[in-house]
């Protein structure tokens, strides 16, 4: 398998990677042959063909088999992406019980932890937690973050993995918009924290950049690709989620992976993310656009009215650079520079189309939340470090006091 990867890497190393899709097809073909062999061998062992299997051996072989199946699905995803010439891996959400999924994924890291003299505390993972997510991508995110924690925490350290299931609606733009429209925004936090050496502020500012594993790690003789956190952020955002990190030198690091619990919440968050990107592009000479909200849920039949008509309206307005997103059935959002002119154009369109649209009106909100003046909202800056480290009380307490009391 390493030889196959090296060969494909050489094929795809040309300028601009013009043959990358074809190289990925070759990679998927070359990887599946040894993968099938490994899977067949494990099946022979699990069925007892190679001798009696102890319960512990069966447990770990079962974990290995499930991860081989996951690797096979990842290879299939690579092949699908290459065929469509789209590097983005399609998110396939389904209802899954994350309790056993996360416990199994954490269990695979115990051998590494034991070899490094570390303890993994997974008592904060629930026995059962239903969510509509892509379980393979959630496991990839956990593997990346947990692997980093184990790699950079010294011997005798503690790494804790837990799930925060009762998240309040965030104070972000998506949270404010959900409250304004009376919609639920169900999210949860997958949290990994350690009591390792921590990261300086300068390292944290670049830690989500690709190929940046931190100068402190290199100086300590610990090498990594520097891709784990950037990949994790991309996967979280593809779900409609976010990743943020807080680290204090000498007091450890905590990473929060916030994900939507259902498909509707994920769609809502992704729509708002696209709106924020549009807002950043349209900000001119420090004149910021407003957030326009159109509520078409008040149909006479109890359902949304004019959804297709609103879509036609934005199709007509696209020539002027206006884009709109339906964040939930009947709720449309857009960025507006001139609310008077925008309302006039909608009124004329609604009056011409009729069907109850003439009673609908746009509402306008500011992007800036007066309650969060200290939080950076400029799109493109580091949004993962929004929490002030001085306000954070680490979950892991270090027993450094000479009297033996926890500090």
HELIX and SHEET records of a PDB file:
HELIX    1   1 UNK A    2  UNK A   11  1                                  10    
HELIX    2   2 UNK A   15  UNK A   17  5                                   3    
HELIX    3   3 UNK A   20  UNK A   46  1                                  27    
HELIX    4   4 UNK A   55  UNK A   83  1                                  29    
HELIX    5   5 UNK A   98  UNK A  107  1                                  10    
HELIX    6   6 UNK A  110  UNK A  115  1                                   6    
HELIX    7   7 UNK A  135  UNK A  152  1                                  18    
HELIX    8   8 UNK A  173  UNK A  181  1                                   9    
HELIX    9   9 UNK A  201  UNK A  204  1                                   4    
HELIX   10  10 UNK A  215  UNK A  219  1                                   5    
HELIX   11  11 UNK A  228  UNK A  238  1                                  11    
HELIX   12  12 UNK A  263  UNK A  282  1                                  20    
HELIX   13  13 UNK A  307  UNK A  317  1                                  11    
HELIX   14  14 UNK A  318  UNK A  320  5                                   3    
HELIX   15  15 UNK A  339  UNK A  353  1                                  15    
HELIX   16  16 UNK A  357  UNK A  359  5                                   3    
HELIX   17  17 UNK A  370  UNK A  372  5                                   3    
HELIX   18  18 UNK A  389  UNK A  391  5                                   3    
SHEET    1   A 2 UNK A  94  UNK A  97  0                                        
SHEET    2   A 2 UNK A 130  UNK A 133 -1                                        
SHEET    1   B 5 UNK A 119  UNK A 124  0                                        
SHEET    2   B 5 UNK A 158  UNK A 164  1                                        
SHEET    3   B 5 UNK A 187  UNK A 194 -1                                        
SHEET    4   B 5 UNK A 252  UNK A 260 -1                                        
SHEET    5   B 5 UNK A 242  UNK A 248 -1                                        
SHEET    1   C 4 UNK A 324  UNK A 328  0                                        
SHEET    2   C 4 UNK A 331  UNK A 336 -1                                        
SHEET    3   C 4 UNK A 290  UNK A 295 -1                                        
SHEET    4   C 4 UNK A 362  UNK A 365 -1                                        
END                                                                             
